[in-house]
Amino acid sequence: MSNDNTMRAIGQDVLGGPEVLKEVRLPRPAPRPNEVLVRVRAAGVNPTDWKHRETGGFLGEPPFVLGWDVSGVVEEVGIGVALFEPGDEVFGMLPYPFGHGSHAEYVTAPARAFARKPAGIDHVRAGALPLVSLTAWQALVERAGLRPGQRVLIHAAAGGVGHVAVQIAKARGAYVIGTASAGKHDFLRGIGVDEPVDYRETDFAEVVKDVDVVLDTIGGDYALRSLRVLRPGGIVVSILPVGSQEFHEEAERLGVRAVRMLVDADHTGMKEIAALVEADRLRATIAGTFPLADAAEAHRRGETGRTTGKLVLVID
C-alpha cells in the first residue's frame, strides 16, 4: 500500500490477451457526495473482466482498470453518507458496467453499492461473492420469482455464478438440476444439486423435463435449447444480454417466458446475500487466489473455463 496520494492498480492501455495487463500507479480517488472510499482487501475476477480486457465490451477503448467485486474497509466517506463510517468492513459490487475499477488498492463507489461484510467470512470469500451472487439473486428471485418446490435447471453449475445460484435456489426450497462435466458431480452434490447432468455425454434438452426456471450462464444456443425443457409458463433467464431474437420468438410460440438481463449494483440485494452467508446457506468456493501483481495469471487461469468456483485477487 502506498503512503502518498497514489495507489497501485492493474491497468491496460490496449485490448488483448492477459499480457496487456500491467501494474500501474494512479491517483488515489476521493469520495464524492454519497460515495465511500474503500481500501480494497480482495476483489473477485469474473468472466466479464477478461471479456472486457480483450474486446473493450461496454467500456470501449482503454486505458481502464477492471474489476467489479470488492471486499474491504471504508477509508473515508463523502458528504451525506450515513450508512457507513471509516473502519467499517464492507463488500459489494461496483455499479455495472461503468463503475469498474476494483483491481486496485482503493476504489470509490456509491455507499449503497455495499453492505456490511459478514463477520464470519474473510475478505477473500467476501470478495468472491458480490457479482455472482447478485447475478444469481436477481435472475432467480427477482426475474423468475423462484418459489419452494419448483424445479430449476442451472447451466455450468460448478462455475462462478452457477455454484452460487445452486445455493440460492436451495435456500429458496427449489429442486435443482445442474449441468457440469462428470468430474464435478461430487462437488455439485456437495453444494446441494439434486440431479447432476453431464453435458459432455448427454443433451440436457433430451433428458431434462418439466422445469419451472432455467438459468442460462453460457449463451450461444443454450438459451434457445433451454426453452424446450420448460413447463408451460416457465422462464429462461439468460445472463448473456445480447443474442438472437429467435430466443424471444420461440418462447412466445411455446407459451413460456424468455428474459435477458445484466446484473445491477444493489444495496438491498447485498443485504440478502449477507443474510444467506450469515445463515450458513451460501459460501463461495475459492478456485485460487493471486496477489494483485499477478492479475494476468488469474485471467489466464479463468479463461481455461475449467475452474470450480471463483478466482480472487488479494491486495495487501
C-alpha positions as CSV (number, residue, x, y, z in Angstrom):
1,M,0.0,0.0,0.0
2,S,1.3,3.4,-1.0
3,N,1.9,6.2,1.6
4,D,1.4,9.1,-0.8
5,N,-1.7,10.1,-2.7
6,T,-1.2,7.4,-5.4
7,M,-2.2,3.7,-5.5
8,R,-1.3,0.5,-7.3
9,A,-3.8,-0.8,-9.8
10,I,-3.9,-3.2,-12.7
11,G,-4.4,-1.3,-15.9
12,Q,-4.2,-1.7,-19.6
13,D,-3.5,0.6,-22.5
14,V,-4.6,-1.7,-25.3
15,L,-7.0,-4.5,-25.8
16,G,-5.7,-8.0,-26.0
17,G,-4.7,-11.1,-24.0
18,P,-3.7,-11.3,-20.4
19,E,-0.2,-10.0,-21.2
20,V,-1.7,-6.4,-21.8
21,L,-2.4,-6.2,-18.0
22,K,0.2,-4.3,-16.1
23,E,0.7,-2.8,-12.6
24,V,0.3,1.0,-12.8
25,R,0.3,3.8,-10.3
26,L,-2.7,6.1,-10.3
27,P,-4.0,9.0,-8.2
28,R,-5.9,7.7,-5.2
29,P,-9.6,8.7,-5.7
30,A,-11.6,10.8,-3.3
31,P,-15.2,10.1,-2.5
32,R,-17.8,12.5,-3.8
33,P,-21.2,13.1,-2.0
34,N,-22.9,9.8,-1.2
35,E,-19.8,7.9,-2.1
36,V,-17.3,5.9,0.1
37,L,-13.6,5.3,-0.4
38,V,-12.8,1.7,0.2
39,R,-9.4,0.2,0.8
40,V,-9.8,-3.0,-1.3
41,R,-8.6,-6.1,0.5
42,A,-9.9,-8.7,-2.0
43,A,-11.6,-8.5,-5.4
44,G,-13.1,-11.3,-7.4
45,V,-12.1,-11.9,-11.0
46,N,-15.1,-12.7,-13.3
47,P,-15.5,-13.7,-17.0
48,T,-16.7,-10.2,-17.7
49,D,-13.2,-9.0,-16.7
50,W,-11.4,-11.0,-19.4
51,K,-14.1,-10.3,-22.0
52,H,-13.7,-6.5,-21.4
53,R,-9.9,-6.8,-21.4
54,E,-10.0,-8.5,-24.8
55,T,-12.8,-6.7,-26.6
56,G,-13.5,-3.5,-24.6
57,G,-17.1,-4.6,-24.2
58,F,-19.3,-1.8,-22.8
59,L,-16.2,0.2,-21.8
60,G,-14.8,0.9,-25.3
61,E,-11.1,1.6,-25.7
62,P,-8.7,1.6,-22.7
63,P,-7.0,2.8,-20.6
64,F,-9.1,1.4,-17.8
65,V,-8.9,-0.6,-14.6
66,L,-11.2,-3.6,-14.5
67,G,-12.9,-5.3,-11.6
68,W,-16.4,-5.0,-10.1
69,D,-16.2,-7.2,-6.9
70,V,-15.0,-5.6,-3.7
71,S,-14.4,-6.6,-0.1
72,G,-12.5,-4.1,2.0
73,V,-12.6,-1.4,4.7
74,V,-14.2,2.0,4.4
75,E,-11.3,4.5,4.5
76,E,-13.3,7.7,4.0
77,V,-16.9,8.8,3.5
78,G,-18.3,11.5,1.2
79,I,-20.7,14.2,2.2
80,G,-24.1,12.8,3.2
81,V,-23.1,9.2,3.7
82,A,-25.0,7.8,6.8
83,L,-24.7,4.1,6.0
84,F,-21.1,3.6,6.9
85,E,-18.2,5.2,8.7
86,P,-14.4,4.8,8.4
87,G,-13.3,1.4,9.6
88,D,-16.4,-0.5,8.6
89,E,-15.8,-3.7,6.7
90,V,-17.9,-3.9,3.6
91,F,-18.5,-5.9,0.5
92,G,-20.3,-5.2,-2.7
93,M,-20.4,-4.8,-6.5
94,L,-19.4,-1.6,-8.2
95,P,-22.2,-0.3,-10.5
96,Y,-22.1,-2.5,-13.6
97,P,-20.7,-1.8,-16.1
98,F,-19.4,1.7,-15.8
99,G,-18.4,1.6,-12.1
100,H,-15.4,-0.7,-12.8
101,G,-12.0,-0.3,-11.1
102,S,-11.8,-2.7,-8.1
103,H,-8.5,-4.3,-9.2
104,A,-6.7,-1.6,-7.3
105,E,-5.7,-0.7,-3.7
106,Y,-8.6,1.8,-3.4
107,V,-11.9,2.4,-5.1
108,T,-14.8,4.9,-4.7
109,A,-18.4,4.0,-5.3
110,P,-21.9,4.9,-4.1
111,A,-22.3,3.9,-0.5
112,R,-25.4,1.9,-1.4
113,A,-23.3,-0.4,-3.7
114,F,-22.1,-2.0,-0.4
115,A,-23.4,-3.9,2.6
116,R,-21.6,-4.8,5.8
117,K,-19.3,-7.8,5.3
118,P,-20.5,-10.8,7.3
119,A,-18.1,-11.2,10.3
120,G,-17.9,-15.0,9.8
121,I,-16.1,-14.9,6.5
122,D,-12.7,-13.3,5.5
123,H,-12.2,-10.8,2.8
124,V,-11.3,-13.4,0.2
125,R,-14.6,-15.2,0.5
126,A,-16.5,-11.9,0.7
127,G,-14.7,-10.5,-2.3
128,A,-15.6,-13.6,-4.4
129,L,-19.4,-13.2,-3.8
130,P,-20.9,-9.9,-4.9
131,L,-21.1,-10.0,-8.8
132,V,-22.0,-13.7,-9.0
133,S,-24.4,-13.6,-6.0
134,L,-26.3,-10.5,-7.2
135,T,-26.5,-12.1,-10.7
136,A,-28.0,-15.3,-9.3
137,W,-30.3,-13.4,-6.9
138,Q,-31.6,-11.0,-9.5
139,A,-32.1,-13.8,-12.0
140,L,-33.7,-16.5,-9.8
141,V,-35.5,-14.4,-7.2
142,E,-36.3,-11.1,-8.9
143,R,-36.7,-12.1,-12.5
144,A,-38.0,-15.7,-12.2
145,G,-39.8,-15.4,-8.8
146,L,-38.4,-18.8,-7.7
147,R,-40.7,-20.5,-5.2
148,P,-40.3,-23.5,-2.9
149,G,-40.9,-26.8,-4.7
150,Q,-40.1,-25.5,-8.1
151,R,-37.7,-27.2,-10.4
152,V,-34.7,-25.2,-11.6
153,L,-32.0,-26.0,-14.2
154,I,-28.7,-24.2,-13.7
155,H,-26.2,-24.4,-16.5
156,A,-22.4,-24.5,-15.6
157,A,-23.5,-25.2,-12.1
158,A,-19.9,-25.5,-10.8
159,G,-18.9,-22.2,-12.2
160,G,-18.7,-18.8,-10.5
161,V,-22.4,-17.8,-11.0
162,G,-23.6,-21.4,-11.1
163,H,-22.3,-22.7,-7.8
164,V,-23.8,-19.6,-6.0
165,A,-27.1,-19.9,-7.9
166,V,-27.4,-23.5,-6.8
167,Q,-27.1,-22.5,-3.1
168,I,-29.6,-19.6,-3.5
169,A,-32.0,-21.9,-5.3
170,K,-31.7,-24.5,-2.5
171,A,-32.2,-21.7,0.1
172,R,-35.4,-20.9,-1.7
173,G,-36.6,-24.5,-1.4
174,A,-36.2,-25.5,-5.1
175,Y,-35.3,-28.8,-6.6
176,V,-32.0,-28.2,-8.5
177,I,-30.7,-29.8,-11.7
178,G,-27.2,-28.7,-12.6
179,T,-25.0,-29.3,-15.7
180,A,-21.3,-29.9,-15.4
181,S,-18.7,-32.4,-16.5
182,A,-18.8,-35.8,-14.7
183,G,-15.7,-34.9,-12.6
184,K,-17.5,-32.1,-10.9
185,H,-20.7,-34.0,-10.0
186,D,-19.5,-34.8,-6.4
187,F,-18.9,-31.1,-5.9
188,L,-22.4,-30.4,-7.2
189,R,-24.0,-32.8,-4.8
190,G,-21.9,-31.3,-2.0
191,I,-23.5,-27.9,-2.6
192,G,-27.0,-29.2,-2.9
193,V,-27.6,-30.2,-6.5
194,D,-30.3,-32.9,-6.6
195,E,-29.7,-34.1,-10.2
196,P,-26.3,-33.5,-11.9
197,V,-26.3,-33.8,-15.7
198,D,-23.0,-34.5,-17.6
199,Y,-23.3,-32.1,-20.6
200,R,-20.5,-33.8,-22.4
201,E,-22.3,-37.2,-22.5
202,T,-25.9,-36.1,-22.5
203,D,-28.0,-33.5,-24.3
204,F,-29.7,-31.8,-21.4
205,A,-32.7,-30.9,-23.7
206,E,-33.4,-34.6,-24.2
207,V,-33.2,-35.7,-20.5
208,V,-34.5,-32.7,-18.5
209,K,-38.2,-32.0,-18.5
210,D,-40.9,-30.1,-16.6
211,V,-38.6,-27.3,-15.4
212,D,-40.0,-24.1,-14.0
213,V,-36.9,-21.9,-14.2
214,V,-33.7,-22.2,-16.2
215,L,-30.6,-20.0,-15.5
216,D,-28.5,-19.7,-18.7
217,T,-24.9,-18.7,-17.9
218,I,-23.4,-19.9,-21.1
219,G,-25.2,-18.2,-24.1
220,G,-25.0,-19.3,-27.7
221,D,-27.7,-21.8,-28.4
222,Y,-28.1,-22.8,-24.7
223,A,-30.9,-20.2,-24.1
224,L,-32.9,-21.3,-27.1
225,R,-32.5,-25.0,-26.4
226,S,-33.4,-24.4,-22.7
227,L,-36.9,-23.3,-23.7
228,R,-37.7,-26.9,-24.7
229,V,-37.3,-28.2,-21.1
230,L,-39.8,-25.7,-19.5
231,R,-43.3,-26.4,-18.3
232,P,-46.0,-24.1,-19.7
233,G,-45.5,-20.6,-18.2
234,G,-41.9,-21.4,-17.2
235,I,-39.0,-19.0,-17.7
236,V,-35.4,-19.0,-19.0
237,V,-33.3,-16.2,-17.6
238,S,-30.1,-15.6,-19.6
239,I,-27.4,-13.5,-18.1
240,L,-25.9,-13.0,-21.6
241,P,-27.5,-9.7,-22.6
242,V,-27.1,-9.9,-26.3
243,G,-28.3,-12.7,-28.6
244,S,-30.8,-13.9,-31.2
245,Q,-34.3,-12.5,-31.3
246,E,-35.3,-16.1,-32.0
247,F,-35.0,-16.7,-28.3
248,H,-38.0,-14.4,-27.5
249,E,-39.9,-15.5,-30.6
250,E,-39.6,-19.2,-29.8
251,A,-40.6,-18.6,-26.1
252,E,-43.8,-16.8,-27.3
253,R,-44.6,-19.7,-29.6
254,L,-44.1,-22.3,-26.8
255,G,-46.1,-20.3,-24.2
256,V,-43.1,-19.7,-21.9
257,R,-41.0,-16.7,-21.0
258,A,-37.6,-15.5,-22.1
259,V,-35.6,-12.8,-20.3
260,R,-32.1,-11.4,-20.9
261,M,-30.5,-9.4,-18.1
262,L,-27.4,-7.6,-16.8
263,V,-26.6,-7.6,-13.1
264,D,-27.0,-4.3,-11.3
265,A,-25.5,-3.0,-8.1
266,D,-28.0,-3.2,-5.3
267,H,-27.7,-2.5,-1.5
268,T,-30.8,-4.5,-0.7
269,G,-29.6,-7.5,-2.7
270,M,-26.3,-7.4,-1.0
271,K,-28.0,-7.4,2.4
272,E,-29.9,-10.5,1.2
273,I,-26.7,-12.1,0.2
274,A,-25.1,-11.2,3.6
275,A,-28.1,-12.8,5.4
276,L,-27.7,-16.0,3.5
277,V,-24.0,-16.1,4.3
278,E,-24.7,-15.5,8.0
279,A,-27.3,-18.2,8.0
280,D,-24.7,-20.6,6.5
281,R,-26.8,-21.1,3.4
282,L,-24.2,-19.5,1.0
283,R,-20.5,-20.0,0.7
284,A,-18.1,-19.1,-2.1
285,T,-15.8,-21.9,-3.3
286,I,-12.3,-20.4,-4.0
287,A,-10.6,-21.8,-7.1
288,G,-7.5,-19.8,-6.5
289,T,-6.1,-16.6,-5.0
290,F,-3.5,-14.3,-6.6
291,P,-1.6,-11.2,-5.4
292,L,-2.7,-8.0,-7.3
293,A,0.5,-8.0,-9.4
294,D,-0.4,-11.5,-10.7
295,A,-3.8,-10.4,-12.2
296,A,-2.7,-11.6,-15.7
297,E,-2.2,-15.1,-14.3
298,A,-5.6,-15.0,-12.7
299,H,-7.1,-14.1,-16.2
300,R,-5.2,-17.0,-17.8
301,R,-6.5,-19.4,-15.3
302,G,-10.1,-18.2,-15.6
303,E,-10.0,-18.3,-19.4
304,T,-9.4,-22.0,-19.3
305,G,-13.1,-22.3,-18.4
306,R,-12.3,-25.2,-16.1
307,T,-12.2,-23.6,-12.7
308,T,-14.6,-24.6,-10.0
309,G,-15.9,-21.6,-8.0
310,K,-14.1,-18.2,-8.0
311,L,-10.7,-16.6,-8.6
312,V,-9.8,-13.8,-6.3
313,L,-7.1,-11.1,-6.2
314,V,-5.7,-10.3,-2.8
315,I,-4.4,-6.8,-2.1
316,D,-2.1,-6.4,0.9
